Amino acid sequence: MIKHIAEPKLDLCVDRSIGTPLHQQISERIKGAISAGSLAPGARLPSSRSLASQLSVSRATVELAYSILAGEGYLNRQHAAGTRVELRPIGLPPAPATRSPQPLMPGLASEAAQLPRPFQIGLPALDAFPRKLWSRLAGRHARSLPLSKMVYQATGGFGPLRQAIASHLVVGRGIPCSEDQIFITAGFLGALALIARTLLSKGDEVWVEDPSFSPARHTLELAGGHLIPVPVDDEGINVPAGIALAPAARLALVTPAAQFPLGVALSIRRRSQLMSWAAEAGAWVIEDDYGSEVSRLDRPVSALKRIDFGERVLHVGSFSNVLFPGLRLGYLAVPASLAADFERTSALLPLQQSLLDQMVVCDFITQGHFGRHLARMRSLYAERKDALVDALTDVLGNSFKVKDTGSMHVLLRLPANSDDVVLANLARAHGMAITALSPMGLRARTGPGLLLGFTNIAPDAAKDAARHLKSLLAIPVSPQHRLSRGARMVPLEADISSDALSNHI
């Protein structure tokens, strides 16, 4: 007779009334129990199926929590022995119970050097980039590199490129500036690091939109800034709320053209409020103008810097979203009064990329290729966005709301009790680079949603991509989750192992 071995029990609960994702609650509570000694080294944990039933959550939620803990060294997972608390050598202290670093938005183009995957955000249409033209321009400079280009260059960047960018901003964006006000940087985050090193002191308060782009927040925190999450509504960042929270903040980071990730444009009223506050408080406003020249396809939004009569705005642009992110090349336009300060910082904090790349981008702009490329991309993105929105609407029906953000992604709203983080990780295990919405909020409760990039999905592939996504979304609800009408669960499918999940966190 086979003796039945009872599943171990775990004194654990989750709270659905708070904004913390369920998998994070589970992992944090288990870590706390290990650190407190109530879960001893070698102790066996319930199976994911058993704990999921105990907590009335999906098995995928528990699998994700277990995978995170295994990756951090808290658990040891073996098929025969089950899931156990990791045995640590004598004298080695237990892993700290402090908050573990969060991944920098899985699904971004910067995540790994690999070909674009369906729904990946942060990528332009790489299949439409004029690579032969670019190679010709690069080859010409590589074959005729003069001695003058082999010595140290100006700290602010390649002079002709700075002039080309200044001219483009004056003509294309209506931003009055000169070459001396332009600084070439290692992409958007390089520009943000340069601003922080020049203007920010440890402990200075910084307004950030809530929700927002988490790598930008991490960059400002690393520089010593004290982040003040300011809520976002239908008019963009809520300036009166920001003033109530931190009236003397040093910096404010905003995305006025198309708020990331929600896509709202900063209203005229809020623009006026923001500029008035900056002038009165002596604060500086960082305008992240990401992809504005190819986004807001329906109604282009003017740059905030264009109405910067008080000289308080620092305008940041990047070629990652309009050319290709492998360049990691961006630029910063600063008020004339700050140009000398930024020159000094640039001399001590070199954040530029390859001189050869700067020369190629300069030719690309001055020879007219950049303007023609932007025009092609606007038309192409409008076509691809419409095709994907139509496909999602047709395939998913009325169960999910598809929102056009006016940017280079659409936002798919999920039922209120969905776990978008678990779903995004499962989708990634199936080859789709989907980004979850909820982790982008600090205090804001965004609700669950998925960010779906459309730039690299051809119109004739949109319907297949939508069907692939539906295969994860349209899963019948298990009986214990029928309390919320219309709720959908995403179970762990048989072909997705815990190792596959941990490799995609």
Stockholm file with secondary structure:
# STOCKHOLM 1.0

chainA/1-505         MIKHIAEPKLDLCVDRSIGTPLHQQISERIKGAISAGSLAPGARLPSSRSLASQLSVSRATVELAYSILAGEGYLNRQHAAGTRVELRPIGLPPAPATRSPQPLMPGLASEAAQLPRPFQIGLPALDAFPRKLWSRLAGRHARSLPLSKMVYQATGGFGPLRQAIASHLVVGRGIPCSEDQIFITAGFLGALALIARTLLSKGDEVWVEDPSFSPARHTLELAGGHLIPVPVDDEGINVPAGIALAPAARLALVTPAAQFPLGVALSIRRRSQLMSWAAEAGAWVIEDDYGSEVSRLDRPVSALKRIDFGERVLHVGSFSNVLFPGLRLGYLAVPASLAADFERTSALLPLQQSLLDQMVVCDFITQGHFGRHLARMRSLYAERKDALVDALTDVLGNSFKVKDTGSMHVLLRLPANSDDVVLANLARAHGMAITALSPMGLRARTGPGLLLGFTNIAPDAAKDAARHLKSLLAIPVSPQHRLSRGARMVPLEADISSDALSNHI
#=GR chainA/1-505 SS CCCCCCCCCCCCCCCTTSSSCHHHHHHHHHHHHHHHTSSCTTCBCCCHHHHHHHHTCCHHHHHHHHHHHHHTTSEEEETTTEEEECCCCTTCCCCCCSCCCCCSCTTBGGGCSSCCCTTCBSCCCGGGSCHHHHHHHHHHHHHTCCGGGSSCCCTTCCHHHHHHHHHHIIIIICCCCCGGGEEEESHHHHHHHHHHHHHCCTTCEEEEEESCCHHHHHHHHHTTCEEEEEEEETTEECHHHHHHHCTTCSEEEECCSSCTTTCCCCCHHHHHHHHHHHHHHTCEEEEECTTTTTSCSSSCCCCGGGGCTTSCEEEEEESTTTTCGGGCCEEEECCGGGHHHHHHHHHHSCCCCCHHHHHHHHHHHHTTHHHHHHHHHHHHHHHHHHHHHHHHHHHHTTSSEEEECSSSEEEEECCTTCCHHHHHHHHHHTTCCCEESGGGCSSCCCCSEEEEECTTCCGGGHHHHHHHHHHHHCCCCCGGGCSSTTCCCCCCCTTCCHHHHHTTC
#=GC SS_cons         CCCCCCCCCCCCCCCTTSSSCHHHHHHHHHHHHHHHTSSCTTCBCCCHHHHHHHHTCCHHHHHHHHHHHHHTTSEEEETTTEEEECCCCTTCCCCCCSCCCCCSCTTBGGGCSSCCCTTCBSCCCGGGSCHHHHHHHHHHHHHTCCGGGSSCCCTTCCHHHHHHHHHHIIIIICCCCCGGGEEEESHHHHHHHHHHHHHCCTTCEEEEEESCCHHHHHHHHHTTCEEEEEEEETTEECHHHHHHHCTTCSEEEECCSSCTTTCCCCCHHHHHHHHHHHHHHTCEEEEECTTTTTSCSSSCCCCGGGGCTTSCEEEEEESTTTTCGGGCCEEEECCGGGHHHHHHHHHHSCCCCCHHHHHHHHHHHHTTHHHHHHHHHHHHHHHHHHHHHHHHHHHHTTSSEEEECSSSEEEEECCTTCCHHHHHHHHHHTTCCCEESGGGCSSCCCCSEEEEECTTCCGGGHHHHHHHHHHHHCCCCCGGGCSSTTCCCCCCCTTCCHHHHHTTC
//
